[in-house]
Amino acid sequence: TLEETLRKQKETTRINFSKYYSFTEQVFQVSLEDISSHLKPGQLQLNYFMTPSTYYLLAVDDTHSQIHKINKSDTLVSMIELLLAEVSGENLMLNGPAESFSNFSKAAYYIYQKLLEPALEGRSVNEIIIIPDDLLSNIPFEVLLTNPNQSKRTNFQSLEYLIKKLDIQYGYSATLWMQNYEKNERLTSPKLVAFGTSLSGREGLADLPAVQEEMKQLSKISNNEIYLNTSATKENFKFATKNADVIHLALHNANDYENPLNSRLILDQNGREDEKDIFLYEVFDMDLQPSLVVLSGCDTGWGKWQKGEGAYHMGRGFLYHGNPALITSLWKARDNATASIMKHFYEQLSNGQKSSVAIRNAKLNYLSKADELMSHPSNWAAFVGVGQMYINKKENNYMTLVIVGLLLVVVTILTIKNKKATHS
């Protein structure tokens, strides 16, 4: 029976993957007071809960909480489904730019009005933390429109996206957000380990030529280890990632929606999957302590939804190790756009921006330079950030030393002058 199969699988997991088993079997509870005490002024956490007929929105800031009841109407459900089809570019290919622009604009503003505006009204907010539920787990909230589209011209760049107004980060549950909050850290000279494959020897997998450029940009970061193509092996992965502060994976991703634990990252281009790929169940049980994991491949943030815990996918395996920050993609990311966004992301990160702001600025940078059609959200909105981390600016450290040195010189000169004045 199915129950017996699941029981045996659970027992096998307990024996062979004890760390993962302990993670999934632990039960944590957080209170509204706990959440509120960890929020800063201007931050707002939005927790969505779905029932068959209603969305409940629990909005929590640093001083109080409020529950909003939202009718789960047929119109709202259809608008969410329409937005998902439009934002990923699926309908753009089928119906053309003009119809896609009209449908997207309508759905993105409608959902903003229903699911966000009630919580934002009357609050001074500069950052929101989204804890989604059900279909909302697959929506990048940054594409929602804060005002209706007034233009008849097909111009995706001109739309008033939420990303232009607010910082946005995500969490899979309030529990996980609380667990990782304490590890919100600022690093100096972090070790970056990156794996990428630009060529594919497997049937059904496209080449990713822009990964070469992606790895080239990452190689400019000091204290890095880059594994590209033939060196991107499972053996190297297990060894190199143990002491990594930042893990960047530009790899094909294969989701298993029936059994999410069998979802995997594809390393070597050839060979048996169990010998060459990194499976989700393996990631749960690895010895990892990264501060940031970036999964720039396709659909790395899309997976089977679990009630109360959100979607299960490759990113969850890394997040369970306690790393405070994660970047994943919600659909098949465009190769060239990904390389451009990742380049700017790491530039921002190296300049001291927290990871959630760095990915936002990278997307805004792409959006500002793209034309009317290339600015379609399918090209820039796939990547979403869970949590946040920082990297110290080297320039800031250097300037601090210079300033301290100058102050010492001034103090020394004044001391000498005072001594001379006293003796005279």
N, C-alpha and C positions, 0 to 999 in steps of 0.2 A: 504494500500500500504506500501511498504518498507520505503518510505520517511516519511509517517505519523507515522509509528512505531518508527523510529529513532527520530523524533521530540518529540514524547511523552516520549521516554526514556531519551532524553536530558533534558526535562523539569522536569522529576522526579529526575534526577541527580542534577539539579540546586536546587531543593527544599530540598531534603533529604541529599545531600552530597555537601554542599556549598564549602568546601575547595577544593575538587577535581575539581568541576566545575570552580572555579576561576583559578586553575592551568592550566587547559586545554584551557580556553578561553583567557588567557593573551597572548599577542604577543610581543616577544622581538626580537630585532635585534642587532647583534654584528658586529663590523667592523673588518677588517683585522688588523688595527692598535691596536684595543683593544686586540685581540688575541696575537699579536706579543709582546705587552708590558707586558703581563702576563707570557710569556715564558722565561725560563732561558737559558743561554748558554749551548748548548749540547742537549736541548730539541727540538723536532720536532713534530708538529701536522700535521697529515695526514688526510685530509677530502676527502672522496670518494663520488662522485655523479654519478648516473647512468642514462643514456638515453637508448632508445631501441637499439642503435648501438654503444654507446661509454661509457667508464668509464672516468670521469674527476677526476684527483687527484690534489687537492690543498695542497701544502706543505708549511707550515708556520713555521719559526723559529723566534728567537728574533731580527733579523735584516731585513728580507725580506720574500717575498712569491713568489711562482712559481706554474704555472699550467701545468700539464702533461696530454696529451690526449692519452688514451689507447683504442685501437680498441677492441670492445667487440665481438671478433670472436667466432665462434662455438667451436673452440678448447679451448679457455679460459673458456667459460661457462662449457664445458664438464669436464675440469680439476678441476674447482671449485666444481662441483657436485661429481666428483670422490673423491676429497679430503675430502668432508663432509662425504661421505660413509665410507671412510677408517679411518679417524681420530676418529670417534665415535665407531669403532670396528664392525660396521655392516658387512662390507665385510670380516673382519678377520674370523668371524664365518662361513661365507658362502664359502669362497675360500681357507682358510688356510693361515698360516703365510708367506710362501714364495711368493705367488702371492700378498698378501696384502703389503708386504715389498716393492716389485717392483713397484706396482701401487702408493703407498703412496709416495715413494721417488721421482718418476717421477713428480707427481702432485705438491708436496710441493716445489720442486725447480723451476718448470715452473712458478707457481704463484708468487714466490718470484721475479723471473726475470721480470715478466710483471707488477706487482702491487707495488713492493717496491723498487727494485734496482734503477729505474730512479730517485726517490726522495732522496735516500741515497747517490748517487754518488756525490763525491766532497764535502760532508759535514762532519763535525766532530760531530757525534751524539752518545750520550750515553743513551738516553731515547726517545721513540716514544709514541705519544698519538694518538690512532686510532679512527677516527670518521667514522664508516663504513656505507654502504648503501646496500640495497637489500640483496642478498645472503651472502655478505661479513659480515653481522651482525652475522652470525652463525659460522664464522671461528675464531679459536684461532690463531692469527698470530704468536704466539711463536713457532708453529710447522713447520713453513716454513723453508726450508733448504737454507742456504747461499752458499752452494757448492753442486755440484751434487754428488750422492752416487757412489763411485768407487768400493764398496765391493760386491761380489757375495754372501757373507754369510748373512743370515738373522739375523741381529743384530740391533734392533731399538735403543739400547743405544748409539751406536757409531756415529749416524748421527749428522750432524752439524746444529742443530736447532738454530733458531734465538734467542731463549731464553738464549742460552749460551753466546750471545754477547751483548744483549741490555735489559734494563728495558722496560717494556711495560705496558701501562695502556690504558683504553678504555673510550669513551664517547658516549652518544647516540645522541648528537648534540653539535655543538659549543656553542649554547645558554646555555644548561644545564651545560656544562663544565665551562663556564664563571660564571654562577650563583653560582656554588658550589666551585669555586676556592677560593673565599674570606674566605670560612669556612675551608680551609686547616689548621687544628689546631694541636697543640701538647698538649696532656692531661697528667695529673698526677693522678695516682690511679683512673682510670675510673671505673665506675660501669658496670659490665658485667651481662647481663641477657640472659640465654640460655634455649631454649625449645627443647626437643627431644622425639621421640617415637621409641623404639626399636622393639615393637611388633605391629602387625597389625591385627585388628579384622574385617577388611573390605575385601570384596571379590575383588580379583584381585591385592591386595597390598601385597608385600613381606615383611617379617620381616627384620629388620635392626639391627642385633645383635651388629655390631661394634659401633652403636650409644652409647651403654653403655660405651665403652672405650673412645669415643669422649667426652662424658659428664664428665667422670672421670678426663680426662686431663684438661678440662675447670674448674673443681672444685678446681684445684691447684692455679688458679689465685685469688689473693686477691680481696675483695669487689665484690663477685659474688652471683648470685641467680640462682640456677639450678632447672628446672622443667622437670621431666622425667616421661614419660608414664602417669599414672593416674593423676599426678599433672599438666600435660601439657594441661590445659583447656583453653577455650576461655575467661572465666572470669579472670583467672590468667594472661593471655596474655595481655588483655586490661589494667589491673591494673599495672602489673610489668614493662611493657615496657615504661611507661610514662616518667620516669626519667632515663632511661638507656642511657649510653654513647656508649656501644657496645651491639648489639643484635645478638645473634647466634641462628640460627634456623635449627636444624637437623631433618627436617620433610619431609614427603612425599609431593610432589607438584603435583597438577592436573591442567594442562593448558586447557583453553577453547579457541580454535583457532578461533571459529566463533564469540564469544563475549569475548574478553580478560578480561573484567571487572569481569567476572564470574570465572576466574582462582582463585585457592585457595590453601592454605596450610592446611594440614589435621592434626588436633590436636588429639582429643579423638579418640580412636579406634572404638567406637560404637556411635550410635545415628544419628539423622538427620543432614544432611550436613549444613543446614542454622543455626543450633544451635551450632554446634561443630567446624566448620571450619572457617578460616579467609579468606575472599574473597578479591580480589584486590580492588574492589570499597570501601570496608571498610578500607583498609589500607590507601588509599588516604585521608580519612576523619578522621583518628585518630590523637590524640594529641601526636606527637612523635618528639623528637629532638636528635636522635642518631648521633654520629660521624662516626660510622662504623656499617654496617649490613652485616652479613655473612649468606648466604642461601646455606647450604651445601647439600640440597636435590637434587633430579633429575630435570633437565630441567628448573631450576629456572631462567636462562638467555635466554631461548628460547621461543619466542612468535610470535604473529602476527606482521608482519612488517608494519609500517606506514611511508608513504613517508615523508622524511625530518626529522623524529623523531626516526627512528630505530624501534627495536622490542619492543612490549608491553608485559610485563610479570610481575611476582610478584615483582621483584626487582625494577621496575619503581615506584611502589607505595611508597616504602621507600625513593627512591632517590628524589622524589618530595618534601619531607619534608626538603630538604636542607642538608641532611647528605653528607659530602664530600667524603665518601668512601663506596664502595659496592663490595662484592664478590658474584658471581653467577656461576652456572654451565650451560654448553651448551648441555649436554646430560645426560644420566642416569649414574651418578657417581658410580664408584665401591666402595662398602661398606668399605672394609678394606683399600684400597688406600686412600679413603677420610679421614678416621680416622688418618692415618699416616701423610697425608699432613696437616691436620688441627692442629695436635699436633705441628708440626714444625713451622707452620705459627704463632701460638700464642707465641711460644718460641722466634721467630724472632721479633715479634711485641713488646713483653715485653722487649727485649734488645735494643729498640729504633729505629728499622728499620721502615720506612714508609710502609704502608700497601701494596702498589704495589710491593715494593721490597721484603717484607716478603713473599708474595704468590709466587713470582718468586723463591726465595731461597728455599721455601718449596718444590716446584716442582723439582728444580734442585737436592735437597737432595734426594727425592724419586728416581729420574732418576739415580743418581749415585749409589744407592744401589740395584736397580732392575736388574734382569738378562736380557738376550737378548730378551726375549719375554714379560716379565712383564713390560718392559720399553716401550711397545707399547703406543702411545699417548693417547689411550682411557682410560688408567689407571691414567694419571697424568695431562693431558692438558685441562680437562673439565672446571676447575675453572679459571675465568678471573676477573681482578680487574678494577673497575671504580673509578677514582679519587684516593685520598690518605689521610691518617691521620697518626699521630704519637702518641706514648706513651713514656713519659719520662722514662729513665732508673732510677730505684731507686738507683742503685749503683752510678750513676753519681751525683744524688742529695746528697748522703751520702758523696762521695768524695769531692764534692764542699764545704760542711760544714766542713769537716776535714781540707781541704786546707785553708779555711778562718780562722778556729780556730788556725792553726799553724802560719799563718801570723800575727794574733793578738798577739800570744805569743811572736813571734820574735820582733814585734814592741814594745811590753811592755818591753822586756829585753833591747832593744837598748835605750829606753827612760830612764830606770833606770840607765843604764851605763852612759848615757850622763849627767844626773843630778849629779851623783857621781863625774864625771870628772870635772864638772863645780864648784862644791863645794870644791873640792880638789885644 
